[in-house]
C-alpha cells in the first residue's frame, strides 16, 4: 500500500469517528439540535474537525509507523481500539469547545 493511500485511509477512519461523535453529541442536546444543524453546515464542520485531528502529533506519528508495514502490524495488535478512543475523545473535545458553546 502506498503512503498516500494509507494517509487517506487513516483520514477516512477519523472522518467516520468524528461524524459518529457529532451525532452522539447532537442526540444529547436540547431538541437534538446542534448549532450547525443543517446538512451543509455539518458537512463543513465535520471534515474540519477530522482534519484537525488528522494533523495532530499523535496521528502523524501513527502515519509514520504505518510507512513500515512490520512496525504497523506489531504496533496495532490489540491497540487498534486505542486510536478509536483517542479520535473520539479529541472530536468530543473540539465539538464541545468550538460548537456547543455557540448554542
Secondary structure, DSSP 8 states (H G I E B T S, - for coil): --HHHHHHHHHHHHHHHHHHHHHHHHHHSGGG--TT-SHHHHHHHHHHHHHHHHTSHHHHHHHHHHTSHHHHHHHHTTTHHHHHHHHHHHHHHHHHHHTGGG-
